[in-house]
Amino acid sequence: MELLRNPTIATDILSVSDLRFMTGAEPEPEPEPEPEPEPEPEPEPVAPNWCRHENSFLYSYAGPSFNSLDEAQEACLKNSRCNGITQEPYNSNRYTQRVGPEIHDWSPTGETSWTVC
């Protein structure tokens, strides 16, 4: 018990937790674990920019046509054959998916085309 009366000697030989146990002292509580960091939110996909080409067309149909440019562009992005959209004024202004990829800037019927910039 000489060790317990002389804490300097005791700490050289026994650990602090041993001393606490022998003296009846309460053990220190375990530290709280660090909380897991919040995961970074996934970035929103960025929609591509579409360039408008007046009085132009792209050759060959690549899929169905649509009543709105947004619908046609969305379908075109999912269609591996589609390289652009051509609006057909002679076809109730429908938007058609086109293979292209070359833009012909001399439409005889006043078509307008869009391609991803």
CYANA upper distance limits for C-alpha pairs under 8 A (distance plus 0.5 A):
  1 MET  CA      5 ARG  CA      7.27
  2 GLU  CA      6 ASN  CA      6.93
  3 LEU  CA      7 PRO  CA      7.04
  3 LEU  CA      9 ILE  CA      6.65
  3 LEU  CA     10 ALA  CA      5.48
  4 LEU  CA     10 ALA  CA      6.87
  4 LEU  CA     19 LEU  CA      8.08
  4 LEU  CA     23 THR  CA      8.34
  6 ASN  CA     10 ALA  CA      6.88
  7 PRO  CA     11 THR  CA      6.54
  8 THR  CA     12 ASP  CA      7.24
  9 ILE  CA     13 ILE  CA      7.23
 10 ALA  CA     14 LEU  CA      6.00
 10 ALA  CA     15 SER  CA      8.48
 10 ALA  CA     19 LEU  CA      8.06
 11 THR  CA     15 SER  CA      6.55
 11 THR  CA     16 VAL  CA      7.14
 11 THR  CA     19 LEU  CA      8.43
 14 LEU  CA     18 ASP  CA      6.44
 14 LEU  CA     19 LEU  CA      7.15
 15 SER  CA     19 LEU  CA      6.96
 16 VAL  CA     20 ARG  CA      6.77
 17 SER  CA     21 PHE  CA      6.67
 17 SER  CA     27 PRO  CA      7.54
 18 ASP  CA     22 MET  CA      6.70
 19 LEU  CA     23 THR  CA      6.54
 20 ARG  CA     24 GLY  CA      6.32
 20 ARG  CA     25 ALA  CA      5.22
 20 ARG  CA     26 GLU  CA      7.25
 20 ARG  CA     27 PRO  CA      7.11
 21 PHE  CA     25 ALA  CA      6.78
 21 PHE  CA     26 GLU  CA      8.24
 21 PHE  CA     27 PRO  CA      8.16
 48 PRO  CA    116 VAL  CA      7.00
 48 PRO  CA    117 CYS  CA      8.08
 49 ASN  CA    116 VAL  CA      6.29
 49 ASN  CA    117 CYS  CA      6.18
 50 TRP  CA    114 TRP  CA      6.51
 50 TRP  CA    115 THR  CA      5.90
 50 TRP  CA    116 VAL  CA      4.88
 50 TRP  CA    117 CYS  CA      5.89
 51 CYS  CA    114 TRP  CA      5.88
 51 CYS  CA    115 THR  CA      5.93
 51 CYS  CA    116 VAL  CA      6.54
 51 CYS  CA    117 CYS  CA      5.90
 52 ARG  CA    112 THR  CA      7.73
 52 ARG  CA    113 SER  CA      6.43
 52 ARG  CA    114 TRP  CA      5.09
 52 ARG  CA    115 THR  CA      7.40
 53 HIS  CA    105 ASP  CA      8.02
 53 HIS  CA    112 THR  CA      6.30
 53 HIS  CA    113 SER  CA      5.58
 53 HIS  CA    114 TRP  CA      6.42
 54 GLU  CA    105 ASP  CA      7.96
 54 GLU  CA    110 GLY  CA      8.33
 54 GLU  CA    111 GLU  CA      7.58
 54 GLU  CA    112 THR  CA      5.25
 54 GLU  CA    113 SER  CA      7.09
 55 ASN  CA    105 ASP  CA      6.37
 55 ASN  CA    106 TRP  CA      6.51
 55 ASN  CA    107 SER  CA      5.61
 55 ASN  CA    108 PRO  CA      8.41
 55 ASN  CA    109 THR  CA      8.40
 55 ASN  CA    110 GLY  CA      5.47
 55 ASN  CA    111 GLU  CA      5.65
 55 ASN  CA    112 THR  CA      5.67
 55 ASN  CA    113 SER  CA      8.16
 56 SER  CA     86 THR  CA      8.33
 56 SER  CA    103 ILE  CA      7.05
 56 SER  CA    104 HIS  CA      5.78
 56 SER  CA    105 ASP  CA      4.62
 56 SER  CA    106 TRP  CA      6.05
 56 SER  CA    107 SER  CA      5.32
 56 SER  CA    110 GLY  CA      7.72
 56 SER  CA    111 GLU  CA      6.03
 56 SER  CA    112 THR  CA      5.68
 56 SER  CA    113 SER  CA      6.24
 57 PHE  CA     86 THR  CA      6.19
 57 PHE  CA    103 ILE  CA      6.42
 57 PHE  CA    104 HIS  CA      5.82
 57 PHE  CA    105 ASP  CA      7.17
 57 PHE  CA    106 TRP  CA      8.24
 57 PHE  CA    107 SER  CA      6.65
 57 PHE  CA    111 GLU  CA      6.62
 57 PHE  CA    112 THR  CA      6.85
 57 PHE  CA    113 SER  CA      6.01
 58 LEU  CA     84 GLY  CA      7.71
 58 LEU  CA     85 ILE  CA      8.11
 58 LEU  CA     86 THR  CA      7.11
 58 LEU  CA     98 ARG  CA      6.43
 58 LEU  CA     99 VAL  CA      7.37
 58 LEU  CA    100 GLY  CA      5.13
 58 LEU  CA    101 PRO  CA      7.10
 58 LEU  CA    102 GLU  CA      6.71
 58 LEU  CA    103 ILE  CA      5.71
 58 LEU  CA    104 HIS  CA      6.61
 58 LEU  CA    113 SER  CA      7.68
 59 TYR  CA     98 ARG  CA      6.86
 59 TYR  CA     99 VAL  CA      6.76
 59 TYR  CA    100 GLY  CA      5.47
 59 TYR  CA    101 PRO  CA      8.21
 59 TYR  CA    102 GLU  CA      8.14
 60 SER  CA     98 ARG  CA      6.04
 60 SER  CA     99 VAL  CA      5.90
 60 SER  CA    100 GLY  CA      7.07
 61 TYR  CA     96 THR  CA      7.45
 61 TYR  CA     97 GLN  CA      6.34
 61 TYR  CA     98 ARG  CA      4.98
 61 TYR  CA     99 VAL  CA      6.41
 62 ALA  CA     79 ASN  CA      8.39
 62 ALA  CA     81 ARG  CA      6.24
 62 ALA  CA     82 CYS  CA      5.81
 62 ALA  CA     96 THR  CA      8.42
 62 ALA  CA     97 GLN  CA      5.64
 62 ALA  CA     98 ARG  CA      5.20
 62 ALA  CA     99 VAL  CA      5.61
 63 GLY  CA     79 ASN  CA      8.37
 63 GLY  CA     82 CYS  CA      8.03
 63 GLY  CA     96 THR  CA      7.83
 63 GLY  CA     97 GLN  CA      5.97
 63 GLY  CA     98 ARG  CA      7.77
 64 PRO  CA     96 THR  CA      7.00
 64 PRO  CA     97 GLN  CA      7.05
 65 SER  CA     72 ALA  CA      7.30
 65 SER  CA     94 ARG  CA      6.69
 65 SER  CA     95 TYR  CA      5.85
 65 SER  CA     96 THR  CA      4.75
 65 SER  CA     97 GLN  CA      6.79
 66 PHE  CA     71 GLU  CA      6.86
 66 PHE  CA     72 ALA  CA      6.06
 66 PHE  CA     94 ARG  CA      6.12
 66 PHE  CA     95 TYR  CA      5.58
 66 PHE  CA     96 THR  CA      6.97
 67 ASN  CA     71 GLU  CA      8.04
 67 ASN  CA     72 ALA  CA      8.39
 67 ASN  CA     93 ASN  CA      7.96
 67 ASN  CA     94 ARG  CA      5.71
 67 ASN  CA     95 TYR  CA      6.72
 68 SER  CA     72 ALA  CA      6.90
 68 SER  CA     94 ARG  CA      7.82
 68 SER  CA     95 TYR  CA      7.04
 69 LEU  CA     73 GLN  CA      6.54
 69 LEU  CA     95 TYR  CA      6.55
 70 ASP  CA     74 GLU  CA      6.62
 71 GLU  CA     75 ALA  CA      6.70
 72 ALA  CA     76 CYS  CA      6.49
 72 ALA  CA     85 ILE  CA      7.42
 72 ALA  CA     95 TYR  CA      6.60
 72 ALA  CA     96 THR  CA      7.28
 72 ALA  CA     97 GLN  CA      7.08
 73 GLN  CA     77 LEU  CA      6.72
 73 GLN  CA     84 GLY  CA      8.29
 73 GLN  CA     85 ILE  CA      7.45
 73 GLN  CA     97 GLN  CA      8.50
 74 GLU  CA     78 LYS  CA      7.21
 75 ALA  CA     79 ASN  CA      6.74
 75 ALA  CA     97 GLN  CA      8.45
 76 CYS  CA     80 SER  CA      8.19
 76 CYS  CA     82 CYS  CA      5.77
 76 CYS  CA     83 ASN  CA      7.67
 76 CYS  CA     84 GLY  CA      7.37
 76 CYS  CA     85 ILE  CA      8.02
 76 CYS  CA     97 GLN  CA      6.60
 77 LEU  CA     82 CYS  CA      7.79
 81 ARG  CA     98 ARG  CA      8.37
 81 ARG  CA     99 VAL  CA      6.27
 82 CYS  CA     97 GLN  CA      6.39
 82 CYS  CA     98 ARG  CA      5.87
 82 CYS  CA     99 VAL  CA      5.33
 82 CYS  CA    100 GLY  CA      8.10
 83 ASN  CA     97 GLN  CA      8.11
 83 ASN  CA     98 ARG  CA      6.55
 83 ASN  CA     99 VAL  CA      5.73
 83 ASN  CA    100 GLY  CA      6.31
 83 ASN  CA    101 PRO  CA      5.91
 83 ASN  CA    115 THR  CA      7.07
 83 ASN  CA    116 VAL  CA      8.28
 84 GLY  CA     97 GLN  CA      6.55
 84 GLY  CA     98 ARG  CA      5.85
 84 GLY  CA     99 VAL  CA      7.34
 84 GLY  CA    100 GLY  CA      7.40
 84 GLY  CA    101 PRO  CA      7.69
 84 GLY  CA    113 SER  CA      7.50
 84 GLY  CA    114 TRP  CA      6.06
 84 GLY  CA    115 THR  CA      5.01
 84 GLY  CA    116 VAL  CA      7.55
 85 ILE  CA     95 TYR  CA      6.77
 85 ILE  CA     96 THR  CA      5.92
 85 ILE  CA     97 GLN  CA      5.24
 85 ILE  CA     98 ARG  CA      6.10
 85 ILE  CA    113 SER  CA      5.87
 85 ILE  CA    114 TRP  CA      5.62
 85 ILE  CA    115 THR  CA      7.10
 86 THR  CA     95 TYR  CA      6.18
 86 THR  CA     96 THR  CA      5.77
 86 THR  CA     97 GLN  CA      7.15
 86 THR  CA     98 ARG  CA      7.23
 86 THR  CA    111 GLU  CA      7.13
 86 THR  CA    112 THR  CA      6.17
 86 THR  CA    113 SER  CA      4.65
 86 THR  CA    114 TRP  CA      7.00
 87 GLN  CA     93 ASN  CA      6.28
 87 GLN  CA     94 ARG  CA      6.13
 87 GLN  CA     95 TYR  CA      4.87
 87 GLN  CA     96 THR  CA      6.67
 87 GLN  CA    111 GLU  CA      6.14
 87 GLN  CA    112 THR  CA      5.83
 87 GLN  CA    113 SER  CA      6.63
 88 GLU  CA     92 SER  CA      7.57
 88 GLU  CA     93 ASN  CA      5.38
 88 GLU  CA     94 ARG  CA      6.02
 88 GLU  CA     95 TYR  CA      6.93
 88 GLU  CA     96 THR  CA      7.91
 88 GLU  CA    111 GLU  CA      5.99
 88 GLU  CA    112 THR  CA      7.95
 89 PRO  CA     93 ASN  CA      4.78
 89 PRO  CA     94 ARG  CA      7.68
 89 PRO  CA    109 THR  CA      7.84
 89 PRO  CA    110 GLY  CA      7.54
 89 PRO  CA    111 GLU  CA      6.79
 90 TYR  CA    109 THR  CA      7.95
103 ILE  CA    113 SER  CA      8.46
107 SER  CA    111 GLU  CA      6.31
